[in-house]
Amino acid sequence: MTEKEKMHSGELYDPGDPAIMEEQMQCMELLYDFNNTRPSEMEKRTALLKQMFAEIGEDCYIEPPLHANWGGHHCHFGKRVYANFNLTCVDDTHIYVGDYTMIGPNVVIATAAHPLEPSLRQKGYQYNLPVHIGKNCWIAAGVQIMPGITIGDNVVIGAGAVVTKDLPDNVVAVGNPARVLREIHEEKEA
């Protein structure tokens, strides 16, 4: 198995592998172009996102600057996803974001992790676990989502929360580590 294949397997791999770094650099060049567009260049931004992302749905809006290890290359965003300033996608493997999800400023979605064993960290090894975010979620400012997390549909995550465990559908979660505060029942909401 090549180092590139290991990236998406959950196994330890060397992210400094020359083949990986060459492909990653091409992705980062597109990200640079996106982040340096003018506010009036909406069509250019849309075209770049289609080149950059694995999938990008209709009417998505990502406010620059966007930070991403692979320039969004492993990001799959549904339709009408909104992301405010400074979204950081540690997209060393796949990140899935469902339709109509809103992401506040300074949110981090991380897929990469490092081994606990010091000798492996000294060698620069890492492993990656995908992140899945459901439809119609609201991820407030400063939220951090850790590798391997699955978040259900219609979830609201309060500002500054650190999501270290999966969250089911239709809940409000807050805190560090994030915990479910309450369920959301649409018939009760005004």
N, C-alpha and C positions, 0 to 999 in steps of 0.2 A: 504494500500500500504506500502510495506517495505521501509526502508531507501535505500536499494540497488535499488529497482524499481524507487524510486524518482530520483536517480542519472541521469537517462536518460530521465526524463520527463520535465525538466525545472523548477521543483518545488524546494522549499527550502528543504534541508535535512541535516542530521548530518553526516559529513564525518568521525567522530570519532566513529561511530557505530561499535561494536566489530566484527560483521560479515564482514563488509566492510574492516576493518583494517586487519583481518586475511587473506582475499583473496589478498588484496593489498600487504601485506608483501611477499607472495609467488611470486608475479610478480616482486617485487623489488629485490628478490634474483636472478632471471634470468637476470635482468638488470645488476646487479653487475657482474655476470659471463661474460656477453657480454663485458662490459667496461674493464674487466681485461684480455681479450684475447691478444695474441701477434699479431703483424702485419702479421706474417706468417700463422696464424690460420684462414684463410679465410673460409674453409669448416665449422669449428666450429662456426664462426660468423653467417654464413648462416643458419645453423641448429638452433642456438639460436633464430635468428630473426623469424624463422617459429614457434617456441614455444611461443615467446613473443607477437607477433603481432596478431591482429584479422585476418588480411590478409596481405600478403607480396608477391608482384608479382616477376616474374623472373628477375634476373639480377639487383636487388636493391643493392645499396651500401650505408651504413650508417657508417660514420667515427666516431669511439669512441673519446671522450665520448659522449654518448647519455644521456639526462636527461629526465625522464618521470615519472609523478606521479604514473602511473600504469604500468610502464615498457613497454609501447607500447601495452598493452592489449586491448585498445580501438582504436588502429590505424589501418587504412585500406590503405595500399600503393599499387598503381598499379605497373606495370612492369617498370623497368629501372628508378626508382626514385633514385636520388643521393642526399645525405645530407652530408654536410661538418661538421667539428668539432662543438661540443656544441649545436646541435639541442636540444631545450627544447620543449617537447610536454606535455602540461598540459592536459593529456588525461583522465580527470575524466569522460568525455563522449566521443563520437566518433569524430575522426578526419579522414577525407577522403582526400587522395592525389592522383591525377590522374597520368596516365602513363607519362613517360618522363619528369616529373617535376624535376627541379634542385633547391636545397635549399643551400644557402650560409652558412658560419659560423655564429654562435651566433644568430640564428633565434629562435623566440619564437612563438609557436602556442598554444594559450590558449583557453580552453573551460570553465574554472571555473570562477565564479564571486561571489561577496558577496553582501548581501543586504545593502541598504543605511541606514536603520534604525539601530542606534547604539546598541540597546538592542539585536537585532538578531545577529549582528556581535559578541557581547560579548558571545553569546551562541555557536559561532563557525559555524553557518549555512552558507551554500553556495548553489548555483544553477549552473547548467551546461547547455551550449548551444553548439551544434555540430558545427564544422568548416568543410567546403567543399572547396577544392582547385582543380581546373580543371586540364586538361591534358596540358602537354607541357608548363608549366609555369616556369619562372625563378624568384626565390625569393632571392634577393641579401642579402649581409651580414647585420646582425643586424636588420632585419625586425621583427616587432612584429604584430601578427595577433590576434585580440581580439575575445572573445566568440561570436558565432552565425554568423560569417562572411561566405559569399559565394564568392569565387573568380572564375571567368569564365576561359575558356580555353585560352591558348596562351598569358597569362598576364605576363608582366614584372613589378616587384615591385622594385623600386630603393632602394639602401642601406640606412638603418636607418629609413625607412618609418614605420609609425604606422597605420595599417589598421583598421579603426573603422566603415567603411561602406562597403557594398558589392561592388564588382568590376565586370563590364561586361566582356565579351570575348574581346580579341584582343586589349588591351590597355596597355599603360605604365602609371604607377602610382608612385608618389613620395611624400615625405613630411610627416609632422606631424601636423594634421592628413593627411593621404594619400589622394591625389586628382588625378584625371586623367589628365595627361599631354598631351597625344595625343593618337590617335588610331594607331594600327599597320596594315599596308596594305602590305601583302607579296609581291605583285608585285613591290613595291617600294624599298624593302629591297635588299641589295646586298649580 
